[in-house]
Amino acid sequence: MTKSTGGEPLRARRSSRRESPGQSPGKPWPLALAALILIVLAIPGVLLVAPGFRGPEAPAPVPAPPAWQQPPATLSAAQVLAPLQPSAPVPAQPAVTAQVDPVLKADGGGTFTGMVQDALTGQVLFDRGGADGRVPASNLKLLTALAALRTLGPDHRFTTKVIQGPAPGQVVLVGGGDVLLGVGESQPEQVMGHAGLATLAAATVQALQAAGTTREITVLVDDSLFTGPALNPNWQSGDVEAGEIAPLYPLALNSARFDPAVTTGPRPQDSALAATQEFAALLRAAGAGAGLTVAAGVERSPGASQANAALLAAADSATVAEQVNLMLQVSDNYLAETMGRMAAVATGRPGSNDGATAAVAAEAGAAGLSSDTMKLVDVCGLAMGNQVSARQFTDVVRAITTGADTRLRAVLDGFPVGGLSGTLYMRYGDATTSGGAGLVRAKTGTLNTVLALSGYVVDADGRLLVFSFLGNGLTPGAAGNKEALDRAATALAGCGCR
């Protein structure tokens, strides 16, 4: 029997003493080696942890930025274009002709006419058949813009109204000339969609509720503001089929486009009915929560609406100035024809094609243009039967830029800028025309055998020049013809022609 003390077996205590380091002086090295290995392994960890105890090292000094990157000690003066000075030298006619004449040449068949004038004095600086009548293509929109601003005024807006119909339960959507209606809510900051049918429908529901209307609603459309044929017989059927133009009505969505983002291809052939059908659908949706029902179909009003009919809702378009600028920037044929008809109505003429052409020609003459030789068969420039001279176009650009009628200044923002905006966005990019990028401001014109460019430029000496170049009988698709127009305008921009 083994005795123990303190509860520990005696044999176990003795075994422990034999394995004690003090009892075997010849075997201490394994533990020392283990300790040394632990110390060696611990050194990298200490080095990694130590910075956390002593804090980050001071960053290396950063060199001071160069002077041109440092905040200025004083504010610089505002950099703006200086106003044009009448004392700037007028280019010499022979020098201008020597610059323009060699580059204004047709690529293949056809010819270019042209004129350049000093904007302030009217002095002719280049004249190649400037008085000859030519097919102007979309340059004609400059004359339409002038007529719209003179007859309607830059701040005028077109109103689309909803009124009580002639029979109980009828409401009438009345077209007032806004063909840029949007399908959604009104967007006051936009030109296209400034007035929205959804907003108009919501306001109509509120008015019907206030009037205690409970019966089913039938929607009619009154598009009687425009008269005569909706399609101009001078337009080629292929242009209509391709969507260059569509039948004209005094109200439309997206300038008679199915989608505002798609500006090519077929258009609605009855834009007034299409807009009214959309309005009826929106009225049905808005009225559902108010207990109103709307009949599925829409009808045309049998005649012009009564002037004393109760007004339910109304929405105003963007201003005439804003619409004219959009028309010039993107060369919108439908909007141009609408503007011509609205100018006709404003001057007491019928809202027809004949009324539009008469109004535009009359306003051109009243603005000082020699319009006796002018022939207009439409007001957008799509027809081949129009005849306008380069001199008449430089006259209209002079009237816009420096004429006495300051209302016309509103159209200056509508001129596309070479290489930057509108229909000139993709031009003025090669070595022969890049000098005109950002400087040439002009309306383009393009038909199958017609190219045109009319606008203005400030030359290298600070003189404002107006110009018009018209090409007729050109070889379709010949690349050199647009380049010829752009090189001629670029030559004027760089002209220190004395």
TITI-606899 format. One record per residue (C-alpha): residue number from 1; residue in one letter; x, y, z. Coordinates in nm, 2 decimals. Layout:
% TITI-606899
nr rest X Y Z
NUM a X Y Z
...
//
This chain:
% TITI-606899
nr rest X Y Z
1 m 0.00 0.00 0.00
2 t 0.14 0.33 -0.11
3 k 0.14 0.62 0.14
4 s 0.07 0.97 0.02
5 t 0.09 1.32 0.17
6 g -0.13 1.60 0.07
7 g -0.34 1.38 -0.15
8 e -0.07 1.33 -0.41
9 p 0.07 0.98 -0.48
10 l 0.42 0.94 -0.34
11 r 0.54 0.76 -0.65
12 a 0.42 1.04 -0.88
13 r 0.61 1.30 -0.67
14 r 0.93 1.12 -0.69
15 s 0.90 1.08 -1.06
16 s 0.86 1.46 -1.09
17 r 1.17 1.52 -0.89
18 r 1.38 1.30 -1.12
19 e 1.26 1.50 -1.43
20 s 1.34 1.83 -1.26
21 p 1.61 2.04 -1.44
22 g 1.81 2.05 -1.12
23 q 1.86 1.68 -1.13
24 s 1.99 1.64 -1.49
25 p 2.26 1.91 -1.56
26 g 2.36 1.74 -1.89
27 k 2.02 1.81 -2.08
28 p 1.92 2.18 -2.06
29 w 1.98 2.27 -2.44
30 p 1.64 2.16 -2.59
31 l 1.45 2.42 -2.39
32 a 1.70 2.70 -2.45
33 l 1.68 2.63 -2.83
34 a 1.30 2.64 -2.81
35 a 1.32 2.97 -2.63
36 l 1.56 3.11 -2.89
37 i 1.33 3.00 -3.18
38 l 1.03 3.17 -3.01
39 i 1.23 3.50 -2.98
40 v 1.33 3.49 -3.34
41 l 0.98 3.43 -3.45
42 a 0.85 3.70 -3.23
43 i 1.07 3.98 -3.38
44 p 0.87 4.03 -3.70
45 g 0.55 4.05 -3.51
46 v 0.70 4.31 -3.27
47 l 0.82 4.51 -3.57
48 l 0.47 4.50 -3.72
49 v 0.29 4.60 -3.40
50 a 0.53 4.86 -3.27
51 p 0.42 5.14 -3.50
52 g 0.07 5.12 -3.35
53 f 0.23 5.21 -3.01
54 r 0.46 5.48 -3.13
55 g 0.22 5.64 -3.38
56 p 0.25 5.70 -3.76
57 e 0.56 5.83 -3.91
58 a 0.57 6.19 -4.02
59 p 0.47 6.22 -4.39
60 a 0.73 6.32 -4.64
61 p 0.70 6.69 -4.72
62 v 0.48 6.76 -5.03
63 p 0.63 7.01 -5.28
64 a 0.43 7.33 -5.33
65 p 0.22 7.33 -5.65
66 p 0.33 7.55 -5.94
67 a 0.21 7.90 -5.93
68 w -0.06 7.85 -6.20
69 q -0.22 7.58 -5.98
70 q -0.24 7.80 -5.67
71 p -0.54 8.01 -5.57
72 p -0.50 8.36 -5.71
73 a -0.42 8.65 -5.48
74 t -0.67 8.87 -5.66
75 l -0.97 8.78 -5.88
76 s -0.93 8.82 -6.25
77 a -1.15 9.04 -6.45
78 a -1.45 8.87 -6.61
79 q -1.36 8.74 -6.96
80 v -1.64 8.82 -7.21
81 l -1.65 8.90 -7.57
82 a -1.61 9.27 -7.64
83 p -1.90 9.43 -7.83
84 l -1.86 9.47 -8.20
85 q -1.70 9.80 -8.29
86 p -1.83 9.99 -8.60
87 s -1.48 10.11 -8.64
88 a -1.35 9.76 -8.72
89 p -1.22 9.76 -9.08
90 v -1.46 9.65 -9.35
91 p -1.30 9.38 -9.57
92 a -1.22 9.48 -9.93
93 q -1.44 9.33 -10.19
94 p -1.16 9.20 -10.41
95 a -0.99 9.03 -10.12
96 v -1.31 8.86 -10.00
97 t -1.38 8.74 -10.35
98 a -1.03 8.60 -10.38
99 q -1.09 8.40 -10.06
100 v -1.44 8.27 -10.13
101 d -1.45 8.23 -10.51
102 p -1.20 7.94 -10.54
103 v -1.35 7.72 -10.27
104 l -1.72 7.77 -10.36
105 k -1.72 7.52 -10.64
106 a -1.97 7.23 -10.72
107 d -1.86 6.87 -10.69
108 g -1.99 6.74 -11.02
109 g -2.29 6.90 -11.17
110 g -2.48 7.22 -11.07
111 t -2.37 7.56 -10.96
112 f -2.34 7.78 -10.65
113 t -2.46 8.14 -10.63
114 g -2.38 8.35 -10.33
115 m -2.35 8.69 -10.16
116 v -2.16 8.83 -9.87
117 q -2.24 9.17 -9.72
118 d -2.11 9.38 -9.43
119 a -2.39 9.36 -9.17
120 l -2.38 9.72 -9.06
121 t -2.35 9.90 -9.39
122 g -2.49 9.65 -9.64
123 q -2.18 9.69 -9.85
124 v -2.16 9.40 -10.09
125 l -1.83 9.21 -10.05
126 f -1.90 8.91 -10.27
127 d -2.16 8.86 -10.54
128 r -2.20 8.56 -10.76
129 g -2.55 8.56 -10.91
130 g -2.68 8.70 -10.58
131 a -3.00 8.83 -10.74
132 d -3.09 8.50 -10.91
133 g -3.39 8.31 -10.78
134 r -3.29 7.97 -10.65
135 v -3.45 7.67 -10.48
136 p -3.36 7.75 -10.12
137 a -3.45 7.43 -9.94
138 s -3.47 7.48 -9.56
139 n -3.31 7.82 -9.57
140 l -3.67 7.93 -9.63
141 k -3.73 7.88 -9.26
142 l -3.54 8.20 -9.20
143 l -3.82 8.39 -9.37
144 t -4.08 8.20 -9.18
145 a -3.91 8.28 -8.85
146 l -3.91 8.65 -8.94
147 a -4.28 8.64 -9.02
148 a -4.37 8.46 -8.70
149 l -4.17 8.70 -8.48
150 r -4.32 9.01 -8.66
151 t -4.68 8.90 -8.65
152 l -4.70 8.70 -8.33
153 g -4.42 8.85 -8.12
154 p -4.14 8.65 -7.95
155 d -4.33 8.61 -7.62
156 h -4.66 8.49 -7.76
157 r -4.78 8.14 -7.66
158 f -5.04 7.91 -7.82
159 t -5.31 7.78 -7.59
160 t -5.47 7.44 -7.61
161 k -5.81 7.44 -7.44
162 v -6.07 7.20 -7.31
163 i -6.43 7.35 -7.31
164 q -6.78 7.23 -7.25
165 g -6.92 7.07 -7.57
166 p -7.25 7.17 -7.74
167 a -7.43 6.88 -7.59
168 p -7.45 6.75 -7.23
169 g -7.16 6.52 -7.14
170 q -6.93 6.65 -7.42
171 v -6.59 6.81 -7.37
172 v -6.40 6.96 -7.67
173 l -6.02 6.97 -7.70
174 v -5.95 7.28 -7.90
175 g -5.63 7.31 -8.10
176 g -5.47 7.65 -8.07
177 g -5.15 7.60 -8.27
178 d -4.94 7.40 -8.02
179 v -4.80 7.11 -8.22
180 l -4.53 7.04 -7.95
181 l -4.77 6.89 -7.69
182 g -4.63 6.62 -7.47
183 v -4.81 6.31 -7.36
184 g -4.71 6.34 -6.99
185 e -4.71 6.62 -6.73
186 s -4.63 6.97 -6.85
187 q -4.26 7.05 -6.85
188 p -4.22 7.42 -6.81
189 e -3.84 7.41 -6.87
190 q -3.88 7.24 -7.21
191 v -3.99 7.35 -7.55
192 m -4.11 7.01 -7.67
193 g -4.37 6.90 -7.41
194 h -4.40 7.24 -7.25
195 a -4.77 7.17 -7.23
196 g -4.86 6.81 -7.13
197 l -5.18 6.63 -7.20
198 a -5.17 6.45 -6.86
199 t -5.17 6.79 -6.68
200 l -5.45 6.91 -6.90
201 a -5.65 6.59 -6.83
202 a -5.61 6.62 -6.46
203 a -5.73 6.99 -6.46
204 t -6.03 6.88 -6.67
205 v -6.13 6.62 -6.42
206 q -6.11 6.87 -6.14
207 a -6.33 7.11 -6.33
208 l -6.59 6.84 -6.41
209 q -6.60 6.74 -6.05
210 a -6.65 7.10 -5.94
211 a -6.94 7.12 -6.19
212 g -7.10 6.81 -6.04
213 t -7.07 6.61 -6.36
214 t -7.18 6.24 -6.32
215 r -7.27 6.13 -6.67
216 e -7.04 5.96 -6.92
217 i -6.80 6.20 -7.10
218 t -6.75 6.21 -7.47
219 v -6.44 6.38 -7.61
220 l -6.45 6.58 -7.93
221 v -6.17 6.77 -8.11
222 d -6.19 7.11 -8.27
223 d -5.92 7.15 -8.53
224 s -6.09 7.42 -8.73
225 l -5.82 7.68 -8.68
226 f -5.64 7.55 -9.00
227 t -5.83 7.54 -9.32
228 g -5.77 7.42 -9.68
229 p -5.58 7.10 -9.78
230 a -5.39 6.94 -9.49
231 l -5.12 6.83 -9.74
232 n -4.96 7.08 -9.98
233 p -4.99 6.95 -10.33
234 n -4.64 7.09 -10.40
235 w -4.49 6.82 -10.17
236 q -4.37 6.50 -10.33
237 s -4.54 6.19 -10.21
238 g -4.21 6.03 -10.13
239 d -4.13 6.30 -9.89
240 v -4.46 6.25 -9.71
241 e -4.41 5.87 -9.70
242 a -4.06 5.92 -9.56
243 g -4.19 6.14 -9.28
244 e -4.03 6.46 -9.39
245 i -4.38 6.62 -9.35
246 a -4.73 6.52 -9.26
247 p -5.08 6.66 -9.29
248 l -5.11 6.98 -9.10
249 y -5.34 7.03 -8.79
250 p -5.34 7.30 -8.52
251 l -5.25 7.04 -8.25
252 a -5.01 6.75 -8.24
253 l -4.79 6.55 -8.01
254 n -4.42 6.59 -8.05
255 s -4.44 6.79 -8.37
256 a -4.64 6.51 -8.53
257 r -4.40 6.23 -8.43
258 f -4.49 5.91 -8.25
259 d -4.19 5.94 -8.03
260 p -4.01 6.28 -7.97
261 a -3.67 6.09 -7.97
262 v -3.73 5.94 -8.32
263 t -3.73 6.22 -8.57
264 t -3.72 6.01 -8.89
265 g -3.97 5.77 -9.04
266 p -4.35 5.77 -9.08
267 r -4.56 6.02 -8.89
268 p -4.92 6.02 -8.77
269 q -5.14 6.11 -9.07
270 d -5.40 6.27 -8.85
271 s -5.21 6.43 -8.56
272 a -5.52 6.61 -8.42
273 l -5.71 6.28 -8.38
274 a -5.41 6.10 -8.25
275 a -5.36 6.37 -7.98
276 t -5.72 6.37 -7.89
277 q -5.73 5.99 -7.85
278 e -5.43 6.01 -7.61
279 f -5.61 6.29 -7.42
280 a -5.92 6.08 -7.39
281 a -5.72 5.79 -7.25
282 l -5.55 6.01 -6.99
283 l -5.89 6.17 -6.90
284 r -6.03 5.82 -6.85
285 a -5.74 5.72 -6.62
286 a -5.76 6.05 -6.42
287 g -6.14 6.03 -6.39
288 a -6.16 5.68 -6.27
289 g -6.08 5.77 -5.92
290 a -6.33 6.05 -5.93
291 g -6.62 5.83 -6.05
292 l -6.61 5.97 -6.40
293 t -6.64 5.75 -6.71
294 v -6.52 5.84 -7.06
295 a -6.65 5.70 -7.38
296 a -6.40 5.48 -7.58
297 g -6.41 5.67 -7.91
298 v -6.34 6.04 -7.99
299 e -6.52 6.25 -8.25
300 r -6.46 6.56 -8.45
301 s -6.65 6.86 -8.36
302 p -6.91 6.94 -8.63
303 g -6.78 7.30 -8.64
304 a -6.59 7.57 -8.47
305 s -6.65 7.59 -8.10
306 q -6.86 7.87 -7.96
307 a -6.66 8.16 -7.82
308 n -6.87 8.17 -7.50
309 a -6.83 7.80 -7.42
310 a -6.74 7.73 -7.06
311 l -6.36 7.68 -7.02
312 l -6.27 7.37 -6.83
313 a -5.88 7.37 -6.86
314 a -5.61 7.52 -7.07
315 a -5.23 7.48 -7.12
316 d -4.99 7.72 -7.29
317 s -4.70 7.63 -7.52
318 a -4.35 7.75 -7.51
319 t -4.30 8.10 -7.65
320 v -4.28 8.17 -8.02
321 a -3.92 8.27 -7.99
322 e -3.84 7.93 -7.82
323 q -4.03 7.74 -8.09
324 v -3.87 7.93 -8.37
325 n -3.52 7.86 -8.23
326 l -3.60 7.49 -8.21
327 m -3.74 7.50 -8.57
328 l -3.41 7.64 -8.70
329 q -3.18 7.42 -8.49
330 v -3.33 7.09 -8.60
331 s -3.49 7.22 -8.93
332 d -3.84 7.10 -8.83
333 n -4.07 7.11 -9.14
334 y -4.39 7.05 -8.95
335 l -4.32 7.32 -8.70
336 a -4.23 7.57 -8.98
337 e -4.55 7.51 -9.16
338 t -4.74 7.55 -8.83
339 m -4.57 7.88 -8.77
340 g -4.66 8.00 -9.12
341 r -5.02 7.93 -9.07
342 m -5.03 8.09 -8.72
343 a -4.87 8.40 -8.88
344 a -5.15 8.40 -9.14
345 v -5.42 8.37 -8.87
346 a -5.25 8.66 -8.67
347 t -5.28 8.88 -8.98
348 g -5.64 8.80 -9.06
349 r -5.56 8.55 -9.33
350 p -5.69 8.19 -9.35
351 g -5.49 7.93 -9.16
352 s -5.40 7.75 -9.48
353 n -5.10 7.70 -9.70
354 d -5.19 7.99 -9.92
355 g -5.25 8.21 -9.62
356 a -4.91 8.11 -9.48
357 t -4.71 8.18 -9.80
358 a -4.89 8.51 -9.84
359 a -4.81 8.61 -9.48
360 v -4.44 8.52 -9.50
361 a -4.40 8.71 -9.83
362 a -4.58 9.01 -9.70
363 e -4.37 9.02 -9.38
364 a -4.05 8.99 -9.57
365 g -4.15 9.29 -9.78
366 a -4.26 9.49 -9.47
367 a -3.92 9.41 -9.31
368 g -3.74 9.58 -9.61
369 l -3.66 9.28 -9.82
370 s -3.70 9.30 -10.20
371 s -3.98 9.04 -10.21
372 d -4.12 9.12 -10.55
373 t -3.91 8.84 -10.72
374 m -3.97 8.59 -10.44
375 k -4.19 8.29 -10.51
376 l -4.32 8.08 -10.22
377 v -4.52 7.76 -10.25
378 d -4.46 7.64 -9.90
379 v -4.29 7.79 -9.59
380 c -4.07 7.51 -9.48
381 g -3.86 7.48 -9.80
382 l -3.95 7.12 -9.88
383 a -4.11 7.21 -10.21
384 m -3.89 7.25 -10.53
385 g -4.11 7.53 -10.65
386 n -3.98 7.80 -10.42
387 q -3.75 8.07 -10.55
388 v -3.55 8.30 -10.33
389 s -3.22 8.47 -10.40
390 a -2.90 8.48 -10.20
391 r -2.94 8.86 -10.17
392 q -3.28 8.82 -10.01
393 f -3.13 8.58 -9.76
394 t -2.85 8.82 -9.67
395 d -3.11 9.09 -9.63
396 v -3.31 8.88 -9.38
397 v -2.99 8.79 -9.18
398 r -2.90 9.16 -9.17
399 a -3.25 9.24 -9.04
400 i -3.21 8.97 -8.77
401 t -2.86 9.08 -8.66
402 t -2.85 9.45 -8.70
403 g -3.20 9.57 -8.82
404 a -3.42 9.82 -8.64
405 d -3.68 9.56 -8.54
406 t -3.53 9.43 -8.22
407 r -3.79 9.15 -8.19
408 l -3.60 8.97 -8.46
409 r -3.29 8.93 -8.23
410 a -3.48 8.65 -8.05
411 v -3.40 8.42 -8.34
412 l -3.02 8.45 -8.30
413 d -3.00 8.15 -8.07
414 g -3.17 7.94 -8.34
415 f -2.88 7.95 -8.58
416 p -2.68 7.63 -8.57
417 v -2.32 7.68 -8.47
418 g -2.05 7.51 -8.69
419 g -1.92 7.19 -8.52
420 l -2.13 7.25 -8.21
421 s -2.50 7.25 -8.25
422 g -2.81 7.17 -8.45
423 t -2.77 7.07 -8.82
424 l -2.41 7.19 -8.82
425 y -2.30 6.97 -8.53
426 m -2.13 6.71 -8.75
427 r -1.96 6.96 -8.98
428 y -1.65 7.18 -8.96
429 g -1.43 6.90 -8.83
430 d -1.16 6.86 -9.10
431 a -0.85 7.06 -9.17
432 t -1.00 7.28 -9.43
433 t -1.31 7.39 -9.22
434 s -1.21 7.36 -8.86
435 g -1.12 7.73 -8.86
436 g -1.49 7.80 -8.88
437 a -1.59 7.57 -8.59
438 g -1.76 7.77 -8.32
439 l -1.76 8.08 -8.54
440 v -1.99 8.01 -8.83
441 r -2.36 8.04 -8.74
442 a -2.59 7.95 -9.02
443 k -2.91 7.78 -9.13
444 t -2.86 7.48 -9.35
445 g -3.07 7.36 -9.64
446 t -3.07 7.01 -9.80
447 l -3.28 6.86 -10.08
448 n -3.17 6.59 -10.32
449 t -3.01 6.84 -10.57
450 v -3.00 7.15 -10.34
451 l -2.77 7.26 -10.07
452 a -2.78 7.60 -9.90
453 l -2.61 7.79 -9.61
454 s -2.71 8.13 -9.49
455 g -2.60 8.30 -9.18
456 y -2.34 8.53 -9.02
457 v -1.98 8.53 -8.89
458 v -1.74 8.78 -8.72
459 d -1.42 8.79 -8.92
460 a -1.06 8.81 -8.78
461 d -1.08 9.19 -8.77
462 g -1.40 9.19 -8.56
463 r -1.64 9.28 -8.85
464 l -1.98 9.12 -8.86
465 l -2.05 8.97 -9.21
466 v -2.37 8.81 -9.34
467 f -2.37 8.55 -9.62
468 s -2.58 8.32 -9.83
469 f -2.46 8.04 -10.06
470 l -2.72 7.85 -10.26
471 g -2.64 7.54 -10.47
472 n -2.89 7.41 -10.73
473 g -2.87 7.12 -10.98
474 l -2.60 6.95 -10.77
475 t -2.50 6.59 -10.80
476 p -2.69 6.40 -10.53
477 g -2.47 6.27 -10.25
478 a -2.15 6.44 -10.38
479 a -1.95 6.49 -10.06
480 g -1.76 6.79 -10.19
481 n -2.06 7.02 -10.20
482 k -2.12 7.06 -9.83
483 e -1.74 7.10 -9.79
484 a -1.76 7.38 -10.05
485 l -2.02 7.56 -9.84
486 d -1.83 7.51 -9.52
487 r -1.49 7.62 -9.67
488 a -1.65 7.94 -9.80
489 a -1.79 8.03 -9.46
490 t -1.46 7.93 -9.29
491 a -1.28 8.17 -9.53
492 l -1.50 8.45 -9.41
493 a -1.43 8.36 -9.04
494 g -1.06 8.39 -9.10
495 c -1.07 8.69 -9.32
496 g -0.86 8.99 -9.25
497 c -0.93 9.07 -9.61
498 r -0.78 9.42 -9.66
//
